[in-house]
Amino acid sequence: MHPTNRLLLGGFLTLAIVMGVGRFYYTPLLPLMQHDHGFGVDVAGLIAAANFAGYLAGSLLASFVPRGAPRLAAFRLGVVASVMTTLAMGLTDELGAWLVLRTLSGLASAFAMISAAGMVAEALAAVGAEARLGWVFGGVGIGIAASGLLVLFAAPFLDSAGLWIAGGLLAAIFAPVVLAAVRDRTLPARTDAPDPRRRVPRPLPFWPLLINYSCEGLGYSVFATFIVAIVKSRPGLEAMGDWVWIIVGLAGLPSCLIWSRIAERIGFSAALAAAYAAQIVGVLLPAVSSSGIAALVAAVLFGGTFMAITVLTMPLGRHGLGGRGFAILTAGFGLGQMLGPLAAGFLVAGEGDYNLALIGSAAILALGLSALVVAIRRRPETPVAA
């Protein structure tokens, strides 16, 4: 295998393991866990928030890990810990243990994802192939789809505890591949010339972009946590819940590459605004319609945008605040996604319902889109817009 493809495959599988399974496997398992253990939506939101809190802490800590041997060690530790914490979720039924395990899982996924993305991005940038990083983020989509299929076909034979263990074993199968493939590498030079018509990202004013990205973390996390439980709670759609999550993953698989190509044609800021508009529609659809078609379209729109928004945002703001933009943007996103399921869980357990939670999420995303528009308008004019 070509060294570049080997590194890309390793990064792709890393995100499938630590994000698609380690971070998002909870979503298709949530209805089964509630059935087996009898907890409510408020507890469901608390467990999700614990994972997101771990991811927030891990993101901040990972930004201080030096390149080289320390970063490689952080990556390997993150991959192993992600697999082990997924397995361990099936070995206990104590809420306290679940909270600890999901927090550690969030830490692990952040360390592995940020370390792997850094090593891959730097190697690609050295040979002028940054655009190929989109292949790596497609791993999140394939991990979501694979774990959704696992739940769909194994649920008749396994309870939620057995499915946690099965998910951990599935991730463990591919862990040796990523541990061997991902490291700091010097890649062969490209033989093809870059397209001279390609648009490049032009940084946006940082503080409106931070508001924008924090709103994304809060707004997307409610759908990402509860959509399977929402669909399965509706009469006549019980069998569709797992398929909705599988479609989210399949739509996410090519999304970063597609939106990156769109951004190179119309500009990164314009593409980001369009992705937000599509995601707002996707989040609103299950709230305004109980049909199966609405749920499937929502899955395509959400899966096709939530990772792409991250890929489009980072080049627009990573150089802000003296080079600390990536860490601060990640912190804002992490805080938002920690608060989203927690607030939604208590809302639904109290006087509200899932529809109100989704409408509130869409409103937060619309606020984020408004902040993005402000950032675009405040950006100094240059000859080439992005």
N, C-alpha and C positions, 0 to 999 in steps of 0.2 A: 504494500500500500504506500502511496505517495506520502511523505512526511506531513504535508499540510493536511491531507485528508485524514491521516491517523490522529493528528491533534484535534481536528474538528470533530471526529467521531468520539474521541474521549470527552471533549467538552459537551457534546450532544447527550451522551449517556450520563454524564455527571448530572446535568440538569434534570434528566428523566428520573434519576434515582432520588436526588435530594429535594427537588421541587415537585415534580409530577407525582411522585409517591410520598416521599418524606413529609412534604408540606401540605399537599392537596388531597391525599388519600382519605383524610378525615371527612371530606364532603360526601362521597358516595356511601361511606360507612355510617354517617350520622343517623339516618333513620333506623338502621339495624341496631345501633348502639342504644338508641332511645327505646326501641322495642324490647331489647334484651335486659336493659338495666333500669328502665322506667324514669329517666330524668327528663326535665322539661327544657323548653327553649332557652330559659335563662342560664341553665347550667351548660347547655350546648354552646351558647355564646361565650361563656367564661372559658371553656376548654379551647375554643378557637382563639380567643384573645391571648391566652397563655402562649400559644405557639407563635402568634404574631409579635408578642412582647419579646420572646426569645430571639426572633428574627431581627427585631429592632436593635436589641443589645448586641447581637452578633455582628450586625452590619457596622455599628459604630466601632466595635473592637477590631473587626477585620481591617478597617481602614488604617489602623496603626501598625499592622503587621508588616515588617520590612520585606522587600523582595528577596528572592533567592531561597535559601534553605528554610528560613522561618515560614515563608508563605507556602512552600511545598508541604511542610509538616502540618500547617493549619488546614490545607486542602485535604490531605490524607486523613487527618483526625476527623474532619467534618464528614467525609464520606462514610467512614466506619461508624461514627456515632449516629449518623442518620439511619443507617441500616439497623443498628442495634436498638435504637429507641422505637423504631417502627415495630420490630419484633416484640419488644418488651410490652407494648401496649396491649398485646393479647395475653399477657401473663398475669394481669391483675385486674380487679374490678373496683379498686379504690379510687375515688375522685382525687384525693390528694396526690396519689401516685401518677394518675393521668396528667394532672397539671404540671407536675415536675417533668414527666417524660416529654410532654408537648413543648414545654419551655426549652428543654435541652435539644429537642428536635429542631426547633426554630433557630437556636444558636448554631447547631451543626449545619443546617441548610445554608445559613448566611455565610459561614466561614468557607464552606465548600464552593458555593456558587460564586462569591466575590473573588476568591482566590483563583478558581478555574477561569472565570471570565477575564481576570487580569492577565493571567499567563497567556491565554489564547489571543486576546486583543493585542497585547504587546508584540507577540510573534507575528501576527498578521500585519500590524502597522509597519513593522520593519521592512516588509516586502510590498507595501502599498496595497494590501488586500483586505482592508478593514471591513469592506462591505460583506465579506463572507462570514462575519461574526453572527449574522442573522441565522445561519444554519445551527449554531450552538443553541440559541434560545428556542428553536423548534423542539429541543429535547423535552421542554416542559410539557408541550402539547402531547407528545407521544407517551410520556409518563402518565399524564392524566387519562388518555384514552386506554392505555394498557391496564391501569388500575381499575378504571370503570368496567372494562370487559371482565376482569377478574371477579369483581363483585357480582356482575350480572350472571355469570355462568357458575360461580362457586357458591353463591348464597343459598341455593337449595340444599347444599350439603354441609355447609359450615356456618357456625354462628359468627357474631361480630369478632369475638376473640380469635377464632380460627382464621378469619379473614385478615386480621392484623398480622398474624404470624405468616400467613401465605404471602402477603404483600412484602413483608420483610425478607422472606426467602427469595421472592422474585427479584428484589433489588440486589440481594447478595450475589445472585448469579452473575450480574454484570459488573459488580464492584471491582473484581480483579482487573478487568479490561481498562477501566478508567484510572485505576491506580498506576497501571503500567504506561498508559498513553499520555497522561496530562502531566506536563512539567515545563519548565522554561526550555524552549527550543529555538534553534536558529534554522529558519525555513529556507528552502531554495528560492531564488529570485523569480518573480513572475516573468513569463515570456510574452504575455499579452499586454497591449497598451490600454490604459484606462480611457473610458469614453470622455472626450473633452466637453461634451454637452452636459455632463453630470453635474447636478446642483450639489453644493456642499453645505453643511449646517453652519449657520451664522448665529452666534450666541445671542440669547435674549436677556433683558434685564432680570436680575436674579430673583428679587423678592416676589414679584408677581408670579414668576415661574415656580417658586417654592410653594406659594399658596395653591397654585394650580395642581402641583404634584401631590401635595398633602390631601387635597380634596379627592384626587384619584384613589389614593390609598384607602380613604374612608368609604368612598362610594362603591368601588369595585368589590370590597371585601364582604359586603352583605350578600351579594349575588353569589360570590365564589364559595361562601360558607353554607348557605341555606337553599340553593336552588334545587338540589335533589329532594330535600325534605319538602320544599314548597310544592313541587310537581307531584310527588307521591301522596301528598295530603289531599289532592283534588280528585273527586269521584270520576272514575273512568280513565284517569291518567296514571294510575299506580304503576303500571308496567313500563311507563315511558320515562320515569325518573332517571334510571341508570343510563338510558340511551341519550338523554339530554346531556349528561356529563361526558359521555363518550364523544358526542358531537362537539362539545366545547373543546376537548383535547384535539380532535381532528382538525377543527377550524384553526386552532392555535398553531398547529404544526408548520404550515407555510406562511403564517401571518407576518412574521418579522421580515421575511424576504420580500413579500408582496408590498408591505408598507414602505420598506426601504427603497424599493424600486419606484413607488409612487412619489416618495419624498425627493428622489433624485430628478424627477421630472417636474414637479410643481413646487418644490421647496419643502423643507422639513417642517416649518411652522404651519404651513397650509395643510400638510398631510396630518400633522398632529391634531389640528382643529377638526379635520374631517373624521379622524379616528374617535375623538371624543363624541362628536355628534352621533356616530354609529353606535357607540357604546351606550349613550343615554337612551336611545331608542330600544336597544337590547334589554336594558335594565327595566325600562317602563313596560315593555310588552306583557310580561307575566302578571303585572299589576292591573292592567286594563283589559286583559282577555284571559279567560280560563281554558282556551282551546289548546289542543295539542299542537296545531300549526304554529301558534304564537310562541309556545315554549321552544319549539325546534328553531324557529327563526331567531329567537332571543339567544339561543345557544350559539348559533353561527355568528351573530353580531358580537356577542360578548367574547367568545373564544377567539374571534378574529381580530380583537383589538386590545385585550388587556395586557398582553406581553409586548405588543408592538408599541403601545404608548410609552412603556419604559425605554425601549430601544430608541425611539424618536426623541424622548425628553433628554436623555443623558448627554448627547453631544451638544444640545442647546444650552446646557447649564453647568457642565462638569468643570469648566474653567473659572466659574464664578468664585468670589470670596477668596481670591488669591490661591486658587487651585483646590480649595476645600469644598467646591460645589457638589461633587459626587457624594461625599459623606453627608452633607447637610440635606441635600435632596432626599437621599435614602432615609435619613432620620425622620424627615417630615412625612414621607410616604409610610414609613413603619409606624409612626405614631397614629396616623389616620387609620391604617388597616387594623391596628390593635383596638381602637375605639369603636370601629364599625360594627363588628359582630356582637361586641359586649352591649352596646346601646340597643341594637336590634333585638337581641335576646330578651332584654328586660322590657322593651316595648311590647313585643309579642306576648310575653308572659303576663303583662299587665293589661292595659286597656286597648292596646293596638292590635294589629294583625300583620301578616306578612306583606299584604298589599301596601299598607302604610309604610312599612320599612323599605320596600322597594321604591316607592314614590319619594320618600325622603332621601334615599341614595341617589336617585336620578337628579333631585334638586341640588344635592351637594356636587355632583358631577357638572351640572350646569353652572354652578358657581365657579368651579374650577375652569370651565371653558371660558367664562367671562374674564377671569384673571389672565388666562392665556391671551385673549384678545387685547387686554390692556398691555401686556408685555410686548406683543407684536407692534402695537401702535406707539409704544414708548421707545422702541429700538431705533437707534440712529440709522438714517438711510445710507445705503452703500450701493454701488453699481449693480451688484448681483444679489437679489433677494433670495432668502431661504426660509 
